[in-house]
Amino acid sequence: MRHQIAGRKLGRSSAHRKALFRNLVTDLLNHEKITSTEAKAKEIRGLAEKMITLGKKGGLTSRRQALAFILDEKIAAKVFDELAPRYAERPGGYTRLIKLGPRLGDGAPMARIELVE
C-alpha cells in the first residue's frame, strides 16, 4: 500500500528526477507555458509556484534559494523583476494546467502548464 507517500517517481532515480524538475521549472518560468506529460506538469506545478513566491519575498536569502534551484541567472532575475510584481496582489495559484489528450506516439496523457495573467 502507498498510504501517505507523496510525489511521483516517474521511473527515474532521485538525481535524474531532480534535474528533470529543475529543467522543466526553468523552461516554464522562461517561456511562461510548456507542454509536457500530465504527471510531470502536476509535479512541477508546486515547484514553480514556490519560485514565484520566493520572488515575491524579495530578499537576498530568497534570491539565493531561487538560484540554487533555477538553472539560469537571467531567468531567476526575471522571476524577481518581472513575475513577482505581476503576482504581487495574488495570494497563490500562479499556474494553470490544461489537459490536452493523449500523445500520438505512445498515448501518454499530455497537458499544458502555463502561468496565469
N, C-alpha and C positions, 0 to 999 in steps of 0.2 A: 504494500500500500504506500501511496505517496502523500500521506496526510501532512500538511503544513510544510511542504517543500516548494519554495518559490523559485521561479525562473525556469528557463528552457535551456537544455544543453546543446541543442542544435547539432548533435553529432560531432562536436569539436572538443578539443582539450580546453582547459580553462584559459591558457595563454592565447590560443587561437581565437577563442570566443571574445576575450577582452579586446584583442586587436581588431576583430571584426566590428565590435560595437563602437570603438573609437573612430574607425574609418567611416562608418555609417553616420554617426552623430556629426562628425566634422563635415561630411558632404551635405547633410541636411541643413546645418547652420550656414553653409556656404551658398547652396542653391535654393534654399528655403522650401524645396519639395523634392522627394525622391520616390522611386518605385522599387519595392522590394517584396519579399515574401511576407505574408501576413504575420507569421511568427516573429520574424526579425523586426518588422515595423513595431509590433506590440512591445518587444523588449527594449527598443531604443527610445520609445516614447518618454519614459520616465527619466532616462539619462539626459536627453535633450532638454527637457523641462528643468532639470537640475542645473544645467549650464546657464540657461537664461536667468534662473533665479540667482545664481552666483553673480551674473552680470548686473542684476538689479541691486544687489547688496553693495557692489562697488569696490570696496577697499582692496588693499594690497593682498591680503590673505585670500580673498575670493578670486582675485586675478591669478594668483599662483596656483590655486586649486583648479581653476579652469584650464590653465596652461599645462597642468600635469595630465589632463585628460584629452584636450583638443590638440590635434597634431600640428596645426599651423598657427603661428603667432598672429598672422593677419586676420584669420577667422576669429580668433579669440578677441582681437581688438574690435572686430565687427560686432561681436556679442555685447561688449561693454559700451561701444559708442553708438551703434545703430539699433540693435534689437532691444536692449534694456530700456531705453527711453520710449520705444514703441509700446512696450508692455508695462509701463510704469504704473498705470491705473488698474491693470488686470491682476487679480489675485492668484492666477494659475490657469491651467488649461491652455497652453500656448500652441499645442499641436492638434491636428485633425487627422483622423485615419479614415480613408475611403477605400472600401473593398472593391476590387476590380474584376474578380472572377478568376478562373483557373488559367495558368500559364499553358501555352500551346504545347511546349515540348514534353513536360512531364506531369502536367495537371496540378502543379503546386498552386495553392491559393495565393493570389497576389493582392497587394494593397499599395496605395499611395499615401505617404505620410507627408504632411505639409504644415508650415507654420500659419496660424490664423492671422487675419489682418487686424 
